[in-house]
């Protein structure tokens, strides 16, 4: 038994170091994006109703709410991940190990609820989703998708057979922002003078595949396919997918619109 405990401790210490490394990789990129990016901004509008005295009807009244600096926005989702990784590798390490032994990591999904929701908002803005209400709804429903991930892991601590309800509901929530993004994207493609920037053509399929990969990883964990029989293997895959997805989005946006001229 002491030998097994020693081996387990080495595995968890390895994950601790892995989180530290990933934290620094996110941190370095986040600082770079914040410092080096140009001053590109994207507008956010409100569309509150006003009374048209000529037609005697209520009509939308678009007004600029905020110009979002894209460089800091990209940096923020990288820095959020850095904070989460550093937390898990330091003060949160004991609870991290305790949860991993149960087959769960709620901190992961809390972080995704913030970082991936910001990512989906930025992708939406690239195709013209600039309405404040739409942005809040996209952020919120994507966050809920990730919170369903916590329920999936927590609920299945008490089931003999895997209960997929949380996974299914989370998947439904997660696909909705992408449906809206695709509507705006294809609408722009059909216009002769409002096509999205060329780099957006690469971002949408790339990040969509990465977002789906997280769901695939969860399925493989609960189906216990191959190396995914070990929950910790899936944990490492989550960490790698998170880094690659955020890095891909950050650098595609940087190359497309944030690189200094």
Phi, psi and omega in degrees: 000315177302325179296315180298316179299321179295319178294318178299318181297323178296321179296314181292323176295326176297318176294326178298312178296321180299318178294321177298314179299314180295324177300315180293322178296318176293318182298313181298315179294320180297315178297318179301312182299320183291320187276319189269333185299150176286187186264029178301135177230157173236140185279149171239127184246152166256154180228051179293154181282149171224159180268120179274111184289342180280313181265353181057041179227163174273129181227152177297145181234083183297129177221143179292125179264317184195146172260109184277117175291119188285328179300305176299326180296317177295318180299323185297317182291335174287319182289327176300316179295320179300315180299316181297316180296317179295323178298313182295331182271353183235256186294333181269003185299314180302316179288331176299311179295317180302316180289321179300323179295337177270353183083042180205159175207083184298329180301323179305312184284329173297319179295314179299324181301329178270305188290313182289333177290322174294321178300314182294326177295315181295321177297318178299319181294329179295334179257007173106012176275093188245005181278131184303315181298317180296321180296315179298317181295318179296316179299314184294315184287328175292322176298319179298323176305316181287326177293330173297331177297321176297316179298321180302312182288322181289314184296322184282005169289338187248008182250147175281317177250140183303128175262119187263006184302313182297321179296314182295313181296321178295322179294321177297315179298319184291331183280338185298311178302325180291326176298315179296316179300317181295322178299313180292321183296310182289332175295319178293322180297327182282350180266141182281340185233014181225032181290142178293159178304153185302324183293339179292331179299328179275324184297312188300306179293323182298307184287329176299317178296318180295317178301318179294330182296329178295319178294320178298319179299320179294318179300315180296325177297312185281338173276349180055053180273124175052232184292344179287357173300332175269115183304326183293334175294315177298325178298316178296321179296318176304314183297317180293316179300320180298313180297313185294317181296314181292320178296316180298314181294314183301313185283332174292319177293318180299313181294327184278325187215346187254348182296135179300143180269000000 
